[in-house]
Amino acid sequence: MSYDNENIFAKILRSEIPCDKVFENEFVLCFKDINPKAKLHVLVIPKKQYVDISDFLANADTKYQSNFWVSVNEIICKLNLNNKGFQIKSHKGEDGGQEVFHFHIHLLSDS
Ligand code: 5GP
């Protein structure tokens, strides 16, 4: 599947539609999920265009992948989740429950 520039997260990245921003740096944007499945439910998306986690792992260079996960850790620290329980999920493909085809991770916590 090729990347569709009109997906909802691409529009959020271009500020064409609003989001409830939690964190942003040069690599990622993190915002609250519009339909939260836990007490805390945020999404972390890379600023570069990847369709899903497979695309990201196969095609993002290792430095960018590292910057992505370092940013995720910054978000975990900012949200004071280090010493609490949380889940990280990423849906891949329609069969995997993916609805928005811009790679993202879900960060969820009920702590
Ligand atoms: P997926 O199933 O693709 O992994 O998850 C997509 C997530 O994006 C869903 O949890 C859904 O609630 C969330 N979502 C869909 N549209 C919007 C939106 O316009 N704004 C925000 N903040 N979240 C959205």
Backbone and ligand atoms as CSV (ligand in chain L), in Angstrom:
chain,resi,resn,atom,element,x,y,z
A,1,MET,N,N,0.856,-1.203,0.000
A,1,MET,CA,C,0.000,0.000,0.000
A,1,MET,C,C,0.884,1.241,0.000
A,2,SER,N,N,0.555,2.199,-0.839
A,2,SER,CA,C,1.344,3.438,-0.836
A,2,SER,C,C,0.718,4.440,0.140
A,3,TYR,N,N,1.528,5.374,0.562
A,3,TYR,CA,C,1.097,6.360,1.560
A,3,TYR,C,C,0.080,7.326,0.960
A,4,ASP,N,N,-1.044,7.503,1.648
A,4,ASP,CA,C,-2.085,8.435,1.203
A,4,ASP,C,C,-1.951,9.735,1.996
A,5,ASN,N,N,-1.567,10.773,1.320
A,5,ASN,CA,C,-1.308,12.065,1.952
A,5,ASN,C,C,-2.557,12.717,2.549
A,6,GLU,N,N,-3.716,12.144,2.270
A,6,GLU,CA,C,-4.975,12.714,2.780
A,6,GLU,C,C,-5.482,11.990,4.020
A,7,ASN,N,N,-4.660,11.070,4.581
A,7,ASN,CA,C,-5.130,10.396,5.797
A,7,ASN,C,C,-5.211,11.414,6.945
A,8,ILE,N,N,-6.000,11.064,7.955
A,8,ILE,CA,C,-6.333,12.029,9.016
A,8,ILE,C,C,-5.099,12.501,9.788
A,9,PHE,N,N,-4.109,11.620,9.976
A,9,PHE,CA,C,-2.928,12.041,10.737
A,9,PHE,C,C,-2.027,12.949,9.898
A,10,ALA,N,N,-2.016,12.748,8.589
A,10,ALA,CA,C,-1.284,13.673,7.714
A,10,ALA,C,C,-1.904,15.063,7.822
A,11,LYS,N,N,-3.230,15.115,7.913
A,11,LYS,CA,C,-3.921,16.410,8.040
A,11,LYS,C,C,-3.631,17.044,9.398
A,12,ILE,N,N,-3.540,16.217,10.439
A,12,ILE,CA,C,-3.179,16.748,11.763
A,12,ILE,C,C,-1.756,17.297,11.712
A,13,LEU,N,N,-0.843,16.580,11.078
A,13,LEU,CA,C,0.547,17.055,10.978
A,13,LEU,C,C,0.630,18.378,10.221
A,14,ARG,N,N,-0.244,18.574,9.252
A,14,ARG,CA,C,-0.249,19.827,8.478
A,14,ARG,C,C,-1.108,20.898,9.154
A,15,SER,N,N,-1.617,20.589,10.357
A,15,SER,CA,C,-2.489,21.504,11.119
A,15,SER,C,C,-3.760,21.864,10.368
A,16,GLU,N,N,-4.188,20.971,9.490
A,16,GLU,CA,C,-5.450,21.202,8.774
A,16,GLU,C,C,-6.645,20.838,9.641
A,17,ILE,N,N,-6.421,19.893,10.568
A,17,ILE,CA,C,-7.427,19.625,11.587
A,17,ILE,C,C,-6.723,19.631,12.944
A,18,PRO,N,N,-7.463,20.016,13.989
A,18,PRO,CA,C,-6.824,20.181,15.300
A,18,PRO,C,C,-6.582,18.858,16.018
A,19,CYS,N,N,-5.710,18.922,17.004
A,19,CYS,CA,C,-5.531,17.768,17.896
A,19,CYS,C,C,-5.234,18.307,19.281
A,20,ASP,N,N,-5.392,17.440,20.266
A,20,ASP,CA,C,-5.075,17.799,21.651
A,20,ASP,C,C,-3.632,17.371,21.893
A,21,LYS,N,N,-2.709,18.285,21.616
A,21,LYS,CA,C,-1.278,17.945,21.599
A,21,LYS,C,C,-0.728,17.723,23.005
A,22,VAL,N,N,0.089,16.675,23.134
A,22,VAL,CA,C,0.725,16.346,24.405
A,22,VAL,C,C,2.226,16.632,24.346
A,23,PHE,N,N,2.813,16.415,23.179
A,23,PHE,CA,C,4.269,16.557,23.016
A,23,PHE,C,C,4.573,16.687,21.535
A,24,GLU,N,N,5.617,17.463,21.254
A,24,GLU,CA,C,6.069,17.558,19.863
A,24,GLU,C,C,7.561,17.854,19.858
A,25,ASN,N,N,8.285,17.221,18.961
A,25,ASN,CA,C,9.669,17.619,18.688
A,25,ASN,C,C,9.876,17.478,17.176
A,26,GLU,N,N,11.117,17.498,16.725
A,26,GLU,CA,C,11.334,17.471,15.269
A,26,GLU,C,C,11.026,16.106,14.649
A,27,PHE,N,N,10.881,15.082,15.485
A,27,PHE,CA,C,10.690,13.725,14.967
A,27,PHE,C,C,9.247,13.218,15.086
A,28,VAL,N,N,8.565,13.622,16.153
A,28,VAL,CA,C,7.249,13.044,16.446
A,28,VAL,C,C,6.242,14.102,16.863
A,29,LEU,N,N,4.977,13.707,16.744
A,29,LEU,CA,C,3.877,14.458,17.351
A,29,LEU,C,C,3.102,13.452,18.197
A,30,CYS,N,N,2.741,13.878,19.409
A,30,CYS,CA,C,1.954,13.031,20.304
A,30,CYS,C,C,0.701,13.802,20.687
A,31,PHE,N,N,-0.448,13.141,20.568
A,31,PHE,CA,C,-1.721,13.794,20.893
A,31,PHE,C,C,-2.697,12.767,21.455
A,32,LYS,N,N,-3.732,13.278,22.117
A,32,LYS,CA,C,-4.719,12.387,22.737
A,32,LYS,C,C,-5.586,11.732,21.673
A,33,ASP,N,N,-5.868,10.456,21.879
A,33,ASP,CA,C,-6.781,9.748,20.986
A,33,ASP,C,C,-8.190,10.320,21.157
A,34,ILE,N,N,-8.875,10.528,20.044
A,34,ILE,CA,C,-10.204,11.151,20.081
A,34,ILE,C,C,-11.242,10.226,20.735
A,35,ASN,N,N,-10.940,8.934,20.750
A,35,ASN,CA,C,-11.866,7.941,21.309
A,35,ASN,C,C,-11.095,7.049,22.285
A,36,PRO,N,N,-10.769,7.604,23.472
A,36,PRO,CA,C,-9.837,6.906,24.372
A,36,PRO,C,C,-10.344,5.556,24.855
A,37,LYS,N,N,-9.441,4.573,24.866
A,37,LYS,CA,C,-9.762,3.212,25.328
A,37,LYS,C,C,-9.183,2.943,26.717
A,38,ALA,N,N,-8.605,3.963,27.333
A,38,ALA,CA,C,-8.043,3.843,28.676
A,38,ALA,C,C,-8.045,5.234,29.297
A,39,LYS,N,N,-7.738,5.287,30.608
A,39,LYS,CA,C,-7.733,6.582,31.308
A,39,LYS,C,C,-6.796,7.557,30.599
A,40,LEU,N,N,-5.643,7.044,30.206
A,40,LEU,CA,C,-4.712,7.815,29.370
A,40,LEU,C,C,-4.556,7.071,28.046
A,41,HIS,N,N,-4.805,7.748,26.962
A,41,HIS,CA,C,-4.652,7.108,25.647
A,41,HIS,C,C,-4.142,8.164,24.675
A,42,VAL,N,N,-2.850,8.078,24.377
A,42,VAL,CA,C,-2.265,9.014,23.417
A,42,VAL,C,C,-1.707,8.238,22.231
A,43,LEU,N,N,-1.557,8.947,21.143
A,43,LEU,CA,C,-0.980,8.390,19.924
A,43,LEU,C,C,0.339,9.104,19.660
A,44,VAL,N,N,1.335,8.356,19.237
A,44,VAL,CA,C,2.612,8.959,18.845
A,44,VAL,C,C,2.828,8.643,17.377
A,45,ILE,N,N,3.040,9.697,16.586
A,45,ILE,CA,C,3.233,9.493,15.147
A,45,ILE,C,C,4.549,10.132,14.722
A,46,PRO,N,N,5.267,9.475,13.812
A,46,PRO,CA,C,6.469,10.112,13.268
A,46,PRO,C,C,6.055,11.243,12.335
A,47,LYS,N,N,6.910,12.223,12.196
A,47,LYS,CA,C,6.600,13.327,11.276
A,47,LYS,C,C,6.835,12.924,9.823
A,48,LYS,N,N,7.671,11.887,9.623
A,48,LYS,CA,C,7.866,11.372,8.262
A,48,LYS,C,C,6.744,10.393,7.922
A,49,GLN,N,N,6.594,10.131,6.648
A,49,GLN,CA,C,5.445,9.367,6.161
A,49,GLN,C,C,5.745,7.871,6.040
A,50,TYR,N,N,5.130,7.089,6.924
A,50,TYR,CA,C,5.192,5.622,6.849
A,50,TYR,C,C,3.771,5.099,7.014
A,51,VAL,N,N,3.403,4.126,6.209
A,51,VAL,CA,C,2.027,3.615,6.196
A,51,VAL,C,C,1.701,2.871,7.496
A,52,ASP,N,N,2.661,2.068,7.950
A,52,ASP,CA,C,2.406,1.227,9.128
A,52,ASP,C,C,3.742,0.824,9.740
A,53,ILE,N,N,3.683,0.013,10.806
A,53,ILE,CA,C,4.923,-0.317,11.521
A,53,ILE,C,C,5.888,-1.103,10.635
A,54,SER,N,N,5.364,-1.931,9.742
A,54,SER,CA,C,6.263,-2.691,8.864
A,54,SER,C,C,7.025,-1.756,7.934
A,55,ASP,N,N,6.320,-0.785,7.384
A,55,ASP,CA,C,6.943,0.212,6.513
A,55,ASP,C,C,8.019,0.975,7.288
A,56,PHE,N,N,7.674,1.373,8.523
A,56,PHE,CA,C,8.620,2.119,9.363
A,56,PHE,C,C,9.870,1.283,9.648
A,57,LEU,N,N,9.674,0.033,10.065
A,57,LEU,CA,C,10.827,-0.806,10.434
A,57,LEU,C,C,11.689,-1.146,9.223
A,58,ALA,N,N,11.044,-1.288,8.068
A,58,ALA,CA,C,11.793,-1.673,6.868
A,58,ALA,C,C,12.478,-0.478,6.202
A,59,ASN,N,N,11.859,0.700,6.298
A,59,ASN,CA,C,12.316,1.806,5.452
A,59,ASN,C,C,12.837,3.043,6.165
A,60,ALA,N,N,12.538,3.195,7.448
A,60,ALA,CA,C,13.119,4.337,8.175
A,60,ALA,C,C,14.562,3.982,8.520
A,61,ASP,N,N,15.469,4.957,8.376
A,61,ASP,CA,C,16.855,4.626,8.722
A,61,ASP,C,C,16.973,4.469,10.243
A,62,THR,N,N,18.021,3.782,10.646
A,62,THR,CA,C,18.130,3.398,12.064
A,62,THR,C,C,18.209,4.623,12.965
A,63,LYS,N,N,18.810,5.718,12.467
A,63,LYS,CA,C,18.901,6.932,13.282
A,63,LYS,C,C,17.497,7.494,13.522
A,64,TYR,N,N,16.686,7.496,12.493
A,64,TYR,CA,C,15.315,8.026,12.663
A,64,TYR,C,C,14.495,7.100,13.574
A,65,GLN,N,N,14.681,5.789,13.396
A,65,GLN,CA,C,13.973,4.850,14.287
A,65,GLN,C,C,14.378,5.088,15.738
A,66,SER,N,N,15.687,5.294,15.941
A,66,SER,CA,C,16.179,5.551,17.288
A,66,SER,C,C,15.587,6.846,17.833
A,67,ASN,N,N,15.575,7.895,17.016
A,67,ASN,CA,C,15.001,9.178,17.457
A,67,ASN,C,C,13.521,9.042,17.789
A,68,PHE,N,N,12.830,8.188,17.049
A,68,PHE,CA,C,11.409,7.958,17.329
A,68,PHE,C,C,11.253,7.352,18.724
A,69,TRP,N,N,12.007,6.273,19.003
A,69,TRP,CA,C,11.821,5.582,20.286
A,69,TRP,C,C,12.359,6.398,21.455
A,70,VAL,N,N,13.417,7.180,21.233
A,70,VAL,CA,C,13.889,8.093,22.289
A,70,VAL,C,C,12.797,9.116,22.597
A,71,SER,N,N,12.112,9.575,21.561
A,71,SER,CA,C,10.998,10.522,21.759
A,71,SER,C,C,9.862,9.863,22.531
A,72,VAL,N,N,9.570,8.600,22.213
A,72,VAL,CA,C,8.530,7.874,22.962
A,72,VAL,C,C,8.906,7.829,24.441
A,73,ASN,N,N,10.182,7.585,24.717
A,73,ASN,CA,C,10.608,7.552,26.124
A,73,ASN,C,C,10.447,8.918,26.783
A,74,GLU,N,N,10.730,9.985,26.041
A,74,GLU,CA,C,10.516,11.338,26.579
A,74,GLU,C,C,9.049,11.535,26.953
A,75,ILE,N,N,8.172,11.026,26.111
A,75,ILE,CA,C,6.728,11.156,26.374
A,75,ILE,C,C,6.357,10.342,27.612
A,76,ILE,N,N,6.884,9.127,27.714
A,76,ILE,CA,C,6.628,8.278,28.886
A,76,ILE,C,C,7.069,9.014,30.156
A,77,CYS,N,N,8.240,9.651,30.097
A,77,CYS,CA,C,8.739,10.404,31.265
A,77,CYS,C,C,7.862,11.613,31.540
A,78,LYS,N,N,7.515,12.347,30.479
A,78,LYS,CA,C,6.688,13.557,30.647
A,78,LYS,C,C,5.341,13.224,31.289
A,79,LEU,N,N,4.804,12.073,30.954
A,79,LEU,CA,C,3.502,11.661,31.489
A,79,LEU,C,C,3.632,10.912,32.816
A,80,ASN,N,N,4.865,10.855,33.328
A,80,ASN,CA,C,5.132,10.188,34.616
A,80,ASN,C,C,4.691,8.732,34.614
A,81,LEU,N,N,4.919,8.063,33.506
A,81,LEU,CA,C,4.512,6.659,33.409
A,81,LEU,C,C,5.644,5.691,33.739
A,82,ASN,N,N,6.862,6.213,33.948
A,82,ASN,CA,C,8.033,5.339,34.158
A,82,ASN,C,C,7.805,4.278,35.216
A,83,ASN,N,N,7.183,4.701,36.325
A,83,ASN,CA,C,7.016,3.777,37.453
A,83,ASN,C,C,5.605,3.224,37.538
A,84,LYS,N,N,4.865,3.338,36.431
A,84,LYS,CA,C,3.486,2.843,36.412
A,84,LYS,C,C,3.340,1.822,35.292
A,85,GLY,N,N,2.176,1.200,35.255
A,85,GLY,CA,C,1.920,0.258,34.175
A,85,GLY,C,C,1.380,0.977,32.950
A,86,PHE,N,N,1.805,0.509,31.784
A,86,PHE,CA,C,1.237,1.046,30.543
A,86,PHE,C,C,1.357,0.008,29.439
A,87,GLN,N,N,0.650,0.273,28.338
A,87,GLN,CA,C,0.717,-0.597,27.155
A,87,GLN,C,C,1.116,0.232,25.949
A,88,ILE,N,N,1.878,-0.390,25.061
A,88,ILE,CA,C,2.156,0.204,23.754
A,88,ILE,C,C,1.631,-0.776,22.715
A,89,LYS,N,N,0.826,-0.250,21.774
A,89,LYS,CA,C,0.255,-1.097,20.724
A,89,LYS,C,C,0.447,-0.427,19.378
A,90,SER,N,N,0.577,-1.245,18.358
A,90,SER,CA,C,0.539,-0.706,16.996
A,90,SER,C,C,-0.209,-1.690,16.110
A,91,HIS,N,N,-1.281,-1.225,15.508
A,91,HIS,CA,C,-2.057,-2.062,14.595
A,91,HIS,C,C,-1.438,-2.012,13.219
A,92,LYS,N,N,-1.355,-3.169,12.574
A,92,LYS,CA,C,-0.759,-3.255,11.232
A,92,LYS,C,C,-1.784,-3.853,10.265
A,93,GLY,N,N,-2.219,-3.070,9.314
A,93,GLY,CA,C,-3.116,-3.571,8.281
A,93,GLY,C,C,-4.560,-3.677,8.751
A,94,GLU,N,N,-5.467,-3.726,7.788
A,94,GLU,CA,C,-6.888,-3.829,8.143
A,94,GLU,C,C,-7.146,-5.066,8.992
A,95,ASP,N,N,-6.493,-6.181,8.665
A,95,ASP,CA,C,-6.679,-7.410,9.446
A,95,ASP,C,C,-6.160,-7.251,10.871
A,96,GLY,N,N,-5.242,-6.309,11.062
A,96,GLY,CA,C,-4.681,-6.053,12.394
A,96,GLY,C,C,-5.410,-4.942,13.121
A,97,GLY,N,N,-6.498,-4.464,12.528
A,97,GLY,CA,C,-7.300,-3.440,13.185
A,97,GLY,C,C,-6.868,-2.009,12.901
A,98,GLN,N,N,-5.957,-1.836,11.932
A,98,GLN,CA,C,-5.492,-0.473,11.626
A,98,GLN,C,C,-6.566,0.298,10.861
A,99,GLU,N,N,-6.822,1.519,11.321
A,99,GLU,CA,C,-7.833,2.382,10.677
A,99,GLU,C,C,-7.199,3.568,9.972
A,100,VAL,N,N,-6.089,4.056,10.535
A,100,VAL,CA,C,-5.420,5.225,9.957
A,100,VAL,C,C,-4.054,4.782,9.455
A,101,PHE,N,N,-3.819,5.018,8.160
A,101,PHE,CA,C,-2.631,4.450,7.534
A,101,PHE,C,C,-1.476,5.448,7.461
A,102,HIS,N,N,-1.182,5.987,8.656
A,102,HIS,CA,C,0.072,6.695,8.938
A,102,HIS,C,C,0.579,6.018,10.204
A,103,PHE,N,N,1.767,5.416,10.158
A,103,PHE,CA,C,2.262,4.642,11.301
A,103,PHE,C,C,2.083,5.411,12.608
A,104,HIS,N,N,1.584,4.705,13.617
A,104,HIS,CA,C,1.438,5.297,14.943
A,104,HIS,C,C,1.485,4.210,15.991
A,105,ILE,N,N,1.853,4.627,17.177
A,105,ILE,CA,C,1.719,3.724,18.320
A,105,ILE,C,C,0.678,4.306,19.270
A,106,HIS,N,N,-0.036,3.405,19.924
A,106,HIS,CA,C,-0.957,3.773,20.994
A,106,HIS,C,C,-0.203,3.597,22.312
A,107,LEU,N,N,-0.276,4.597,23.181
A,107,LEU,CA,C,0.278,4.502,24.526
A,107,LEU,C,C,-0.887,4.640,25.488
A,108,LEU,N,N,-1.141,3.538,26.231
A,108,LEU,CA,C,-2.339,3.483,27.069
A,108,LEU,C,C,-1.957,3.185,28.518
A,109,SER,N,N,-2.686,3.824,29.430
A,109,SER,CA,C,-2.478,3.515,30.842
A,109,SER,C,C,-3.745,3.762,31.644
A,110,ASP,N,N,-4.031,2.837,32.554
A,110,ASP,CA,C,-5.139,3.024,33.490
A,110,ASP,C,C,-4.613,3.313,34.898
A,111,SER,N,N,-3.298,3.471,35.015
A,111,SER,CA,C,-2.703,3.724,36.338
A,111,SER,C,C,-2.957,5.154,36.789
L,1,5GP,P1,P,-5.650,2.410,14.541
L,1,5GP,O1,O,-6.805,1.481,14.629
L,1,5GP,O2,O,-5.401,2.911,13.126
L,1,5GP,O3,O,-4.424,1.848,15.185
L,1,5GP,O4,O,-6.034,3.641,15.442
L,1,5GP,C1,C,-6.426,4.875,14.979
L,1,5GP,C2,C,-6.800,5.682,16.202
L,1,5GP,O5,O,-6.927,7.031,15.799
L,1,5GP,C3,C,-8.115,5.276,16.851
L,1,5GP,O6,O,-7.872,4.910,18.208
L,1,5GP,C4,C,-8.989,6.519,16.733
L,1,5GP,O7,O,-9.783,6.743,17.877
L,1,5GP,C5,C,-7.977,7.622,16.516
L,1,5GP,N1,N,-8.450,8.723,15.704
L,1,5GP,C6,C,-9.120,8.630,14.527
L,1,5GP,N2,N,-9.374,9.854,14.037
L,1,5GP,C7,C,-8.846,10.744,14.926
L,1,5GP,C8,C,-8.794,12.170,14.966
L,1,5GP,O8,O,-9.274,12.881,14.093
L,1,5GP,N3,N,-8.164,12.723,16.029
L,1,5GP,C9,C,-7.611,11.973,17.021
L,1,5GP,N4,N,-7.018,12.615,18.028
L,1,5GP,N5,N,-7.641,10.621,17.013
L,1,5GP,C10,C,-8.258,10.025,15.976
